[in-house]
Amino acid sequence: MRVRLGVLVSGRGSNLEAVLAADLPGIEPVLVVSNRPAVRALEVAASAGVPIRVLRLGDFGGDASARDAAIGAALEGARIELALLAGYDQLLRPSYFTAFSGRTINIHPSLLPAHGGAGMVGLAVHRSVLAAGDAETGVTIHEVTPDLDAGPILAQSRVPVGAGDDAETLAARVLVEEHGLLVRTLERIGSGASIQRGNSTGPR
């Protein structure tokens, strides 16, 4: 039996594209949900024949809790077993976890707990790494909880910071590692292998 996968997106969908290209035998992408219309990730899903849903905050009168409950209900209705946040840029409210009974994981472009939490999305993460003078950064895949970037770590991969790096060059190298770690982790999940839950990613 393949694990039924739902993917939440907000932008270009490069991680989604990597998962679809890998065509993992134990993973069945079933649904892609976006909080934004007309993003490239939806084109990626449609070209692969994966059903899509767009659930915008404005569709719910600005009520984020109602929107997140609807996202969870959409996943539940599609019998999703595993939800992946792949560039999804919103904090999921408790209503999501009430509506969706499956497991949710996220991929974050740093070695959590470092450079996680509020505002740590996109290039802001890599600027934070450079400002801190870190010698290395990386990628973290973790379980999602109502607390931002605070769930147990499932996998990490390290990426060295180069002397001439700026946020854009660092982001490009980290993104390559994101794709690889994500595919390897999903492959293990799809094969039924147990993935050790690590420490919480929250502040130490």
Buried (B, 14 or more C-beta within 10 A) or exposed (E): EEBBBBBBBBBBBBBBBBBBEBEBEBBBBBBBBBBBEEBBBBBBBEEBEBBBBBBEBEEBEEBBEBBBBBBBBBBBEBEBBBBBBBBBEBBBBEBBBEBBEBBBBBBBBBBBBBBBBEEBBBEEBBBBBBEEEBEEBBBBBBBBBBEBBBBBBBBBBEBEBEEEBEBEEBBEBBBEBBBBBBBBBBBBBBEEEEBEEBEBBBEE
